[in-house]
Amino acid sequence: MLVALLLAAQITNVADAGDEKHPLEIDLEAGYSFLHAQTNISRENAGDVLKHERDLNEVDFRLAIGIWHDLELHMVAPLAMRDLQVWHPLAGAGSLSGNTISISGCGGKLCGPTQPILPVDGSSKRQGLFEPTIGISWGPINEERELKLKPELFPEGHAFSTWALGIDYTAPLGGNRLDDPSRWGFNSSPGTGPELRKVHVLTLWTAFSKRFRVLEPYLRFAGSLPFAANGAYDNCSHPELLADVAAANCKGAWAGQTGYLPSYEGAATLGTELVAAEGEDRRLSFDVRGDVTWHSPSRGYTQVTDALGKLTYADEYVTSAGTVGIYGRIARWFHMRVYGVLGVDSAHFLTHEDIGDDKDNDNGKITVSEGSGAPAPDQNPLYDYRLDQVGRRLRAEPSVFWGVAGTLSLNF
């Protein structure tokens, strides 16, 4: 989420309690962000086939409560006001709309007639809550609490680096609302879908900042471990959208292996604040930072998920982003930030399911049906002969995104 991406050097700030000046600290923050992403999607041996765009308007609410010295409990509730995706045909789109290959393979007489793979011109719209996050942050070293050294180099009260670390847990919400991609594609229906994906995410992070004259550089590392919750979307919930072996294999050896597999993530942030003006309980600074995030291979919500009406297995990729912003503290209890971001996702394949696995322990031999109707317990029911076979895969070319965000914070 963009507001989380755009936190400044304040990443080492932790709500406090138990101090003479702050017996209890409560921080209330509201943020708004707009993100636009644009991706050209190509197909092997066909060139560019689709242009995909996404506009996300999001509001985030954050509550942090100091429970002891530099120890806080916080919660974030993100809300999508409008999440619109649209895709349009490019020069090679005829390979999708004029396809003659069956999803099950070319056994029998399945191939030959025209079988469009997806609607080459379409859209989808979502809104509502994302999964909320709750976490704990701790500042084991706070430069404002430490002894002062070298006053000719370090401003008063800034002789030590500040170190903060924390753990966040993103929890799936209950209920029957689920981001079900099968409602789009050729089955597209009017209305708006939800954002909830029913996923648990554990995130560990640590951050450092250091005041040196008018600069306050900072460094942050984070890693996320996600796993799908009960009720997360499973492609096998709609076997009619899959290969012919799905009817048998989804209930057989492949049961429980065809659902949502969110990506693991590792991120690093390096930046600095330039303090332009500072006084008692007041501050004006400019912030510049760079972020790099690695995303592991996953079966999830990709740029072609809505067009196909199903989750797709995507390769790993890297997101690189640069951010500039302004931070202002008008009084001890009022802060505000305004930021802009520009970034790019590296190119990666979007349709890359394995054809199968030796489920019947046949010395590594994988038996596939290829549309013949013969039993093939080894064949992955999600394998799509039109898109997962080498030479026919869909690929996201480098995706460019930009956004703006602003936050207001009240501190008590």
C-alpha positions in Angstrom: 0.0 0.0 0.0 1.3 3.4 -1.1 1.0 5.2 2.3 3.1 2.5 3.9 5.7 2.8 1.1 5.9 6.6 1.6 6.9 6.7 5.3 9.8 9.0 5.8 12.7 9.0 8.2 10.0 9.0 10.8 10.2 5.1 10.4 12.3 5.1 13.5 9.7 7.2 15.5 8.0 5.0 18.1 5.1 6.2 20.3 6.2 6.6 23.9 4.8 6.3 27.4 6.0 6.5 31.0 8.0 9.8 30.5 7.5 13.0 32.4 6.5 14.8 29.2 4.7 11.9 27.7 3.0 9.7 30.4 0.9 8.4 27.6 1.2 9.0 23.8 -1.6 8.4 21.3 -1.0 9.0 17.6 -3.9 9.2 15.2 -3.0 9.3 11.5 -5.1 9.5 8.3 -3.6 9.2 4.8 -4.8 9.4 1.3 -2.9 8.0 -1.8 -3.4 7.7 -5.5 -1.4 5.2 -7.5 -1.4 4.7 -11.3 0.4 1.7 -12.9 0.8 0.9 -16.6 2.0 -2.4 -18.0 2.4 -3.7 -21.6 1.7 -7.5 -21.7 3.5 -9.5 -24.4 3.1 -13.1 -25.5 5.9 -15.2 -26.7 6.1 -15.3 -30.6 3.3 -12.7 -30.8 4.7 -9.4 -29.4 2.7 -7.0 -27.3 -0.9 -8.2 -26.9 -2.5 -6.1 -24.1 -2.1 -2.7 -22.4 -3.1 -3.0 -18.7 -3.7 0.0 -16.4 -4.7 0.3 -12.8 -5.8 3.3 -10.7 -6.0 2.9 -7.0 -7.4 5.5 -4.6 -6.8 4.5 -1.0 -7.3 5.8 2.5 -5.3 4.5 5.4 -6.1 5.0 9.1 -3.4 4.3 11.7 -3.6 4.3 15.5 -0.5 4.0 17.6 -0.4 3.8 21.4 2.7 4.1 23.6 2.7 1.4 26.2 6.1 2.0 27.7 9.5 3.7 27.0 9.8 3.6 23.1 7.4 0.7 22.9 4.2 1.1 20.9 1.2 -0.9 19.8 -0.2 0.1 16.5 -3.0 -0.8 14.0 -3.5 0.1 10.4 -6.8 -0.1 8.5 -6.5 0.4 4.7 -9.6 1.2 2.6 -9.8 1.2 -1.2 -12.1 3.9 -2.3 -11.8 3.0 -5.9 -9.6 0.3 -7.5 -10.1 0.2 -11.3 -8.3 -2.0 -13.7 -8.7 -1.7 -17.5 -7.0 -3.6 -20.4 -7.1 -2.9 -24.1 -5.7 -4.7 -27.2 -2.3 -4.1 -28.7 -0.9 -5.2 -32.1 -0.6 -8.9 -31.2 -4.0 -9.3 -29.5 -5.2 -11.4 -32.4 -3.2 -14.3 -31.0 -5.6 -14.2 -28.0 -8.9 -13.5 -29.7 -8.1 -15.8 -32.7 -6.7 -18.7 -30.6 -7.5 -22.2 -31.8 -5.7 -24.2 -29.1 -7.8 -25.8 -26.3 -7.0 -25.2 -22.6 -6.7 -28.9 -22.2 -4.4 -29.6 -25.2 -4.9 -30.8 -28.7 -5.9 -34.4 -28.1 -8.9 -35.6 -30.0 -10.6 -32.8 -31.9 -10.3 -30.1 -29.2 -8.1 -27.8 -31.4 -9.1 -26.1 -34.6 -12.2 -23.9 -34.0 -11.5 -20.4 -32.8 -11.5 -20.3 -29.0 -10.8 -16.8 -27.6 -8.6 -17.0 -24.5 -9.9 -13.8 -22.9 -11.8 -10.6 -23.7 -9.1 -8.3 -25.1 -11.0 -5.2 -24.0 -12.4 -5.1 -20.5 -12.3 -3.7 -17.0 -12.9 -4.6 -13.3 -13.6 -2.5 -10.3 -13.1 -3.1 -6.6 -13.5 -1.2 -3.4 -13.7 -1.8 0.3 -11.3 -2.8 3.2 -8.1 -4.5 2.7 -6.9 -6.9 5.5 -6.0 -4.8 8.6 -2.5 -4.9 10.3 -1.6 -4.9 14.0 1.9 -4.7 15.3 4.5 -3.8 17.9 7.4 -1.4 17.5 10.3 -1.0 19.9 13.1 1.5 20.0 15.9 -0.2 22.0 18.2 2.8 21.2 16.9 6.3 21.0 19.5 9.0 20.4 17.5 11.6 22.3 17.9 9.4 25.5 21.6 8.8 25.2 24.6 10.7 26.3 25.9 13.5 24.2 29.2 13.3 22.4 31.2 15.6 20.1 28.8 18.6 20.2 30.9 20.3 17.5 29.7 17.6 15.1 26.4 16.4 16.5 23.5 18.6 17.4 22.5 18.5 21.0 20.7 15.3 21.9 21.8 13.5 18.7 25.1 11.7 19.6 23.7 8.2 19.0 21.9 6.5 16.2 18.3 5.6 16.7 17.4 1.9 16.2 13.8 0.7 15.9 12.5 -2.7 15.2 9.1 -4.4 15.0 6.8 -7.1 14.0 3.5 -6.7 12.1 0.7 -9.2 11.6 -1.8 -8.7 8.8 -5.0 -10.7 9.6 -7.7 -12.0 7.3 -11.1 -10.7 7.9 -14.0 -13.1 8.5 -17.2 -13.3 6.5 -18.0 -14.4 3.0 -16.6 -11.5 1.1 -13.7 -12.6 -1.1 -11.8 -11.2 -4.1 -13.1 -13.8 -6.5 -11.5 -13.3 -10.0 -14.0 -15.7 -11.7 -16.5 -12.9 -11.6 -14.5 -11.1 -14.3 -13.2 -12.3 -17.7 -15.8 -13.7 -20.0 -18.1 -13.9 -16.9 -17.8 -10.2 -16.1 -20.7 -8.9 -14.2 -21.7 -5.3 -13.3 -20.9 -4.0 -9.9 -17.9 -3.8 -7.6 -15.9 -6.6 -6.1 -14.2 -6.7 -2.7 -10.5 -6.4 -1.9 -10.3 -9.1 0.7 -8.0 -12.0 -0.2 -7.9 -13.9 3.2 -4.2 -14.0 3.9 -2.0 -14.0 7.0 1.2 -12.0 6.7 4.0 -11.8 9.2 6.4 -8.9 8.6 9.7 -8.3 10.5 11.5 -5.0 10.1 14.3 -3.0 11.5 15.3 0.6 10.9 18.1 3.0 11.8 18.3 6.8 11.6 21.1 9.2 12.5 21.0 13.0 12.8 24.2 14.7 11.4 23.9 18.5 11.3 21.0 19.1 8.9 20.9 15.6 7.5 19.1 12.6 9.0 19.9 9.6 6.9 18.0 6.3 7.5 18.0 2.7 6.5 15.3 0.1 6.8 15.1 -3.7 6.1 11.9 -5.7 6.1 10.8 -9.2 5.2 7.3 -10.6 4.9 6.1 -14.2 5.2 2.5 -14.7 3.9 0.3 -17.7 3.8 -3.2 -18.1 2.6 -6.0 -18.5 5.2 -8.9 -20.9 5.1 -11.4 -19.6 2.5 -8.8 -18.0 0.3 -9.5 -18.3 -3.4 -8.8 -21.6 -5.1 -8.8 -22.0 -8.9 -10.3 -25.4 -8.5 -13.5 -23.8 -7.1 -14.4 -23.3 -10.7 -13.2 -26.4 -12.6 -15.2 -25.4 -15.6 -12.6 -22.7 -16.3 -9.8 -25.2 -16.2 -8.5 -28.1 -18.3 -10.6 -31.3 -18.6 -8.6 -33.2 -16.0 -9.6 -30.6 -13.3 -12.9 -32.4 -12.6 -11.0 -35.4 -11.3 -7.6 -34.0 -10.3 -8.9 -31.1 -8.2 -10.5 -33.7 -5.9 -7.7 -36.2 -6.1 -3.9 -35.9 -5.7 -3.9 -32.1 -6.4 -6.4 -31.2 -3.7 -5.2 -28.3 -1.6 -2.4 -27.4 -4.0 -4.2 -25.2 -6.4 -5.1 -22.2 -4.3 -3.8 -18.7 -3.7 0.0 -18.7 -3.0 1.0 -15.1 -2.1 4.6 -14.0 -2.6 7.3 -13.7 0.0 8.9 -10.3 0.0 12.1 -8.7 1.1 12.6 -4.9 1.0 15.4 -2.4 1.7 15.0 1.4 2.0 17.7 4.0 2.0 17.0 7.7 2.3 17.7 10.9 4.1 15.8 13.9 5.5 17.2 17.4 4.9 16.1 19.6 7.8 15.4 23.1 6.5 14.0 24.6 9.7 13.7 23.5 13.2 12.5 24.9 16.5 10.8 23.8 19.7 8.1 21.3 18.7 8.4 22.5 15.0 10.2 21.1 12.0 10.3 21.4 8.2 12.3 18.9 6.2 12.6 17.4 2.7 12.8 13.7 2.3 14.5 11.7 -0.5 14.5 7.9 -0.6 14.9 4.8 -2.7 13.2 1.4 -2.2 14.0 -2.0 -3.6 11.5 -4.9 -3.0 12.0 -8.5 -4.1 8.8 -10.6 -4.8 9.1 -14.3 -4.9 7.3 -16.5 -7.5 3.6 -16.8 -6.6 0.1 -17.8 -7.7 -1.9 -14.7 -7.2 -3.6 -11.6 -8.5 -1.6 -10.6 -11.6 -2.2 -8.1 -14.4 -4.0 -10.8 -16.4 -6.0 -12.4 -13.5 -9.2 -10.5 -14.1 -9.1 -10.9 -17.9 -8.7 -14.7 -17.5 -11.0 -15.0 -14.5 -8.4 -17.0 -12.5 -5.2 -16.7 -10.5 -2.0 -17.1 -12.5 1.4 -18.3 -11.5 4.0 -15.5 -11.9 7.8 -15.5 -11.8 9.8 -13.5 -9.3 10.4 -9.8 -10.0 11.9 -6.7 -8.4 10.2 -3.4 -7.6 12.4 -0.3 -7.6 11.0 3.1 -6.5 12.2 6.6 -5.8 10.3 9.0 -3.5 10.5 12.7 -2.6 8.4 14.5 -0.1 8.0 17.3 2.5 7.5 16.7 6.2 6.1 19.4 8.5 5.6 19.5 12.3 3.6 22.6 13.1 3.2 21.8 16.8 4.0 18.9 19.0 0.6 17.5 18.4 0.2 18.1 14.6 2.3 16.6 11.8 1.7 16.4 8.0 3.5 14.8 5.0 3.1 15.1 1.3 5.0 12.7 -1.1 5.4 11.6 -4.7 6.7 8.3 -5.9 7.9 6.9 -9.3 8.9 3.3 -9.7 9.1 0.3 -12.0 8.5 -3.4 -11.7 10.9 -5.6 -13.6 9.7 -7.8 -16.5 8.5 -11.3 -15.6 6.3 -14.1 -16.9 2.6 -14.0 -15.7 1.6 -17.5 -16.8 4.0 -20.2 -15.7 2.3 -23.2 -14.1 4.2 -26.5 -14.1 2.6 -29.2 -16.3 2.5 -31.7 -13.5 4.2 -33.9 -10.9 4.7 -37.6 -10.5 1.8 -38.2 -8.1 1.6 -42.0 -8.7 5.3 -42.6 -8.0 6.0 -43.8 -11.5 9.8 -43.4 -11.4 9.5 -39.7 -12.2 7.3 -40.2 -15.2 4.5 -37.6 -15.6 1.5 -38.8 -17.5 -0.7 -36.1 -19.1 -4.0 -36.2 -20.9 -3.4 -33.5 -23.5 -7.2 -33.3 -24.0 -7.6 -37.0 -24.8 -9.9 -37.7 -21.9 -7.6 -40.3 -20.5 -7.1 -40.3 -16.7 -3.9 -38.3 -15.9 -3.5 -37.9 -12.1 0.0 -36.5 -12.6 -1.3 -33.5 -14.7 -1.6 -30.2 -12.9 -5.3 -29.2 -13.3 -4.3 -25.5 -13.5 -1.9 -26.1 -16.5 -3.2 -24.1 -19.5 -1.9 -25.4 -22.8 -2.7 -22.0 -24.3 -0.7 -19.9 -21.9 1.6 -21.9 -19.7 3.5 -23.8 -22.5 6.9 -22.4 -23.4 6.4 -20.3 -26.6 2.9 -19.2 -25.6 3.3 -17.6 -22.2 2.2 -14.1 -21.2 4.9 -11.7 -19.9 4.6 -8.4 -18.1 7.1 -6.0 -19.6 8.7 -3.4 -17.2 5.7 -1.8 -15.5 5.9 1.9 -14.6 3.9 3.3 -11.7 3.6 6.7 -10.1 1.6 8.1 -7.2 1.0 10.9 -4.7 0.2 10.6 -1.0 -0.5 12.8 2.0 -0.9 12.2 5.7 -2.1 14.1 8.6 -1.2 13.1 12.2 -2.5 14.1 15.6 -0.3 13.3 18.6 -1.7 13.4 22.2 
